[in-house]
Amino acid sequence: MYDYHLHSNYSDGRFLPQMLRAASDAGLDGIGFADHCNVSARESMQSTRAVFGFNLDQTYERRRHAIERLRERADITVFDAVEMDYDPRDEVEIRAFLDEAGFDYAIGSVHSVGGYNIQSPGQFDGMTDDELDRVVDHYFDNLVALAESELFEVAAHPDLFERTPQLRGRATEDHYRRAATAFADSRTVPEINAGRALAEEDFVHPHGSFLDELLARDVAITVGTDSHRPHEIGDRATFLDEFTDEWGVEPVRPPSLVE
């Protein structure tokens, strides 16, 4: 089993050797370090990046050197990847960076829409149902654009808004069908993400109805624990193994790893 989505100290995770050791101890065959990165030239995103420090575009060569050192003594496969913030307005900057950096594969994520961080509940307090529905509509607009852009091998947590109470449950079957159709026509592979599967929220990305639509269209699917700390990896990997078996999903590698 491979975990194609975990983080290190090069964004908001723990030190590379600690994450690698935990993955090896969990019996994984390989992992992909996919640290957060944002290369938007827009002022609002530059400000956000300064606050959170997701600067892999400035540190990826240093991290690559560290990964190469890890590979020399690792007993499992280690991939050099990235998780990019995606917004259709930033496609030029994203494409230029990915072409320059040459990662093993790239994960795309919709973390914000219309100026709202999709995981910050406080921003949505006081919104009407119509306004909240429009946020979800906008999210799916961006998710479909992500698939159509062909910039990424993997689409992370494809219904991330479900983590936010005010937005949870607002997606419709039409949303799911539209996104599933876009992935069926794209090289981009959505992931089953276990980042919240064992937490109090007890849900998996994508939602079961969304996963049904993807499987009905024979969309290939990969997996990621989205771990940020060593102790998370083993339990999440076990969950994914059992979950994919239950759903009859055979996880695939990101396309660039099999081309």
C-alpha positions in Angstrom: 0.0 0.0 0.0 1.1 3.5 -0.9 0.2 6.8 0.8 0.5 9.5 -1.8 -0.5 12.5 0.4 1.3 13.4 3.6 3.1 16.5 4.9 6.4 17.4 6.4 8.0 20.3 8.2 8.3 21.9 4.8 4.7 23.0 5.3 2.5 22.1 8.3 3.7 18.6 9.1 6.5 17.1 11.2 10.2 16.4 10.3 10.8 14.2 7.2 12.6 11.4 9.0 9.9 11.1 11.6 7.2 10.8 9.0 9.2 8.3 7.0 9.9 6.1 10.0 6.3 6.1 11.0 5.2 5.1 7.5 7.8 2.3 7.4 6.7 1.0 10.8 3.1 1.0 9.6 4.1 -1.4 6.8 3.6 1.0 3.9 5.4 0.3 0.6 5.8 3.9 -0.3 4.9 7.5 0.6 4.7 10.8 -1.2 5.6 14.0 0.6 3.1 16.6 -0.8 3.7 19.8 1.1 1.5 22.8 0.6 2.4 25.4 -1.9 0.8 28.6 -3.3 2.3 30.6 -6.2 -0.5 33.0 -6.8 0.6 36.5 -7.7 -2.7 38.0 -6.3 -2.1 40.3 -3.3 -4.7 38.6 -1.1 -3.0 35.2 -1.6 0.5 36.6 -1.1 -0.8 37.9 2.3 -2.2 34.5 3.2 1.0 32.8 2.2 3.0 35.1 4.4 0.8 34.2 7.4 0.9 30.4 6.9 4.4 30.1 5.3 3.6 27.7 2.6 6.6 28.5 0.6 7.6 25.2 -1.1 8.3 27.2 -4.3 11.2 28.7 -2.5 12.3 25.5 -0.6 11.6 22.6 -2.9 15.2 22.2 -4.0 16.3 22.0 -0.4 13.6 19.5 0.4 14.5 17.5 -2.7 18.1 17.2 -1.4 16.7 16.0 2.0 14.4 13.4 0.3 17.4 12.1 -1.8 19.3 11.6 1.5 16.3 9.8 3.0 16.1 7.5 0.0 19.6 6.3 0.6 18.6 4.6 3.8 14.8 4.2 3.4 13.4 0.7 3.1 10.3 2.0 1.3 9.7 4.2 -1.8 9.7 7.9 -1.2 8.1 10.3 -3.8 8.8 14.0 -4.1 5.4 15.7 -4.6 3.5 18.9 -3.9 0.0 20.0 -2.9 -0.8 23.1 -4.8 -3.6 25.6 -4.0 -5.7 25.9 -7.1 -7.7 28.8 -8.4 -8.5 29.2 -12.1 -7.0 32.7 -12.0 -3.6 31.3 -11.1 -3.2 28.7 -13.8 -0.3 30.5 -15.6 1.7 30.8 -12.4 1.0 27.2 -11.4 1.9 25.7 -14.8 5.2 27.7 -14.9 6.2 26.5 -11.4 5.3 22.9 -12.0 7.2 22.8 -15.3 10.2 24.3 -13.5 10.1 22.1 -10.4 9.6 18.7 -12.0 8.0 16.9 -9.1 7.2 13.2 -9.3 3.6 14.3 -9.3 1.4 17.2 -8.3 -1.7 17.3 -6.2 -4.3 20.1 -6.7 -6.5 21.4 -4.0 -9.4 23.9 -3.8 -8.9 25.5 -0.4 -10.6 28.8 -1.0 -13.3 30.3 -3.2 -14.5 33.8 -3.6 -12.0 35.0 -1.0 -13.2 32.6 1.6 -11.0 29.9 3.2 -13.3 26.9 2.8 -12.1 25.4 6.1 -12.7 28.5 8.3 -16.3 28.3 9.7 -16.2 31.7 11.3 -16.2 33.4 7.8 -19.6 31.9 7.1 -21.4 33.0 10.2 -24.5 35.1 9.4 -24.7 34.0 5.8 -28.1 33.1 4.3 -28.8 29.7 2.8 -28.7 31.2 -0.6 -25.3 32.7 0.0 -23.9 29.4 1.5 -25.3 27.5 -1.5 -23.5 29.9 -3.8 -20.2 29.2 -2.0 -20.7 25.5 -2.7 -21.6 26.2 -6.3 -18.4 28.2 -6.7 -16.4 25.4 -5.1 -17.6 22.9 -7.7 -17.0 25.4 -10.4 -13.3 25.5 -9.3 -13.1 21.7 -8.8 -14.4 21.1 -12.4 -11.9 23.7 -13.6 -9.1 21.9 -11.7 -10.0 18.7 -13.5 -10.2 20.4 -16.9 -6.9 22.2 -16.4 -4.9 18.9 -16.6 -2.3 20.6 -14.3 -2.4 17.9 -11.7 -2.1 14.2 -11.4 -4.3 14.1 -8.2 -7.2 16.1 -6.8 -7.1 16.1 -3.0 -10.2 15.9 -0.7 -12.6 16.7 -3.6 -15.4 17.9 -1.3 -13.3 19.7 1.3 -16.1 22.1 2.2 -17.8 19.2 4.0 -15.4 19.9 6.9 -17.2 23.2 7.5 -20.5 22.9 9.4 -22.3 25.7 7.6 -21.5 24.2 4.2 -21.8 20.5 5.0 -24.6 18.7 3.2 -25.2 21.4 0.7 -23.8 19.6 -2.3 -26.4 18.1 -4.7 -26.5 15.1 -7.0 -26.1 17.6 -9.9 -22.8 18.9 -8.3 -21.5 15.3 -7.9 -22.5 14.3 -11.4 -20.9 17.4 -13.0 -17.6 16.9 -11.1 -17.5 13.1 -11.8 -18.0 13.7 -15.5 -15.2 16.2 -15.5 -12.9 13.7 -13.8 -13.9 11.0 -16.2 -12.7 13.2 -19.1 -9.4 14.2 -17.3 -6.1 12.6 -16.5 -6.5 14.0 -13.0 -7.3 11.3 -10.4 -9.4 12.2 -7.3 -8.3 10.8 -4.0 -10.0 9.0 -1.1 -8.7 11.2 1.8 -8.6 9.9 5.3 -7.7 13.2 7.0 -10.9 13.3 9.1 -12.1 9.7 8.8 -11.0 8.9 12.4 -11.8 12.2 14.0 -14.9 13.3 15.7 -16.4 14.3 12.4 -16.1 10.7 11.2 -16.4 11.3 7.5 -14.4 10.5 4.4 -13.7 12.5 1.3 -15.4 12.1 -1.1 -18.9 11.7 0.3 -20.4 8.3 -0.5 -22.9 9.8 -3.1 -19.9 11.5 -4.8 -17.9 8.3 -4.7 -20.9 6.5 -6.3 -20.9 8.9 -9.2 -17.2 8.6 -9.7 -17.3 4.8 -9.7 -20.3 4.7 -12.0 -18.1 6.5 -14.6 -15.1 4.2 -14.0 -13.0 7.1 -12.7 -9.7 5.9 -11.4 -9.1 6.8 -7.7 -6.0 7.0 -5.5 -5.6 7.3 -1.8 -3.9 9.6 0.8 -3.9 9.7 4.5 -3.3 13.5 4.5 -1.2 12.9 7.7 0.6 15.8 9.3 2.0 13.9 12.3 3.7 10.5 12.5 1.1 8.9 14.8 -1.6 9.5 12.3 -0.2 7.5 9.4 -0.7 3.9 10.6 -4.3 4.2 11.7 -5.3 6.2 8.6 -3.5 3.8 6.3 -5.3 0.8 7.9 -8.6 2.7 7.5 -8.0 3.3 3.8 -7.1 -0.3 3.2 -10.3 -1.4 4.8 -12.4 1.3 3.2 -11.2 0.7 -0.4 -11.8 -3.1 0.1 -15.3 -2.4 1.3 -16.1 -0.2 -1.7 -14.3 -2.5 -4.2 -11.8 0.2 -5.1 -8.4 -0.7 -6.4 -6.3 2.5 -5.8 -4.1 3.6 -8.6 -0.8 5.4 -8.7 -0.8 9.1 -9.8 -0.6 9.0 -13.6 2.9 10.4 -13.9 4.2 7.4 -11.9 3.0 4.9 -14.5 3.6 6.8 -17.7 
